[in-house]
Amino acid sequence: MLYITFEELPVWKEADTLLEALRPLIDAARHRRDYRFAEQLRGASLSIMNNIAEGFERKSMKEFVHHLSIAKGSAGEVRSMLHVARREKQLPEEEIELLINATQDVSRQLSQFMKYLQRRFG
């Protein structure tokens, strides 16, 4: 399938859904006045979406794959922060586990997409 805009990409949509799923944790951190944690988590999750978008808009396959790799790194950062949230009991264990799984899904999709693009377009 040919995508005309980055908003059509399933992985971008999934990253957007992840950001919304993280909203309660971000808001709870702000409520606790843990602004650094809140903004770091928000920034990392935004970075996933924004790097997918930026890479797509570059119109160079090499740059696109590079930005997807950066997005994957940001997914790792989000997952790391979720482990901190788990340790600090910022949300119930079940909710943290769902968020970790969603982040791993985005990371997996990014990996598969990068492999596909590299095989298809070298």
Stockholm file with secondary structure:
# STOCKHOLM 1.0

chainA/1-122         MLYITFEELPVWKEADTLLEALRPLIDAARHRRDYRFAEQLRGASLSIMNNIAEGFERKSMKEFVHHLSIAKGSAGEVRSMLHVARREKQLPEEEIELLINATQDVSRQLSQFMKYLQRRFG
#=GR chainA/1-122 SS CCCSSGGGCHHHHHHHHHHHHHHHHHHHHHHTTCHHHHHHHHHHHHHHHHHHHHHHHHCCHHHHHHHHHHHHHHHHHHHHHHHHHHHTTCSCHHHHHHHHHHHHHHHHHHHHHHHHHHHHHC
#=GC SS_cons         CCCSSGGGCHHHHHHHHHHHHHHHHHHHHHHTTCHHHHHHHHHHHHHHHHHHHHHHHHCCHHHHHHHHHHHHHHHHHHHHHHHHHHHTTCSCHHHHHHHHHHHHHHHHHHHHHHHHHHHHHC
//
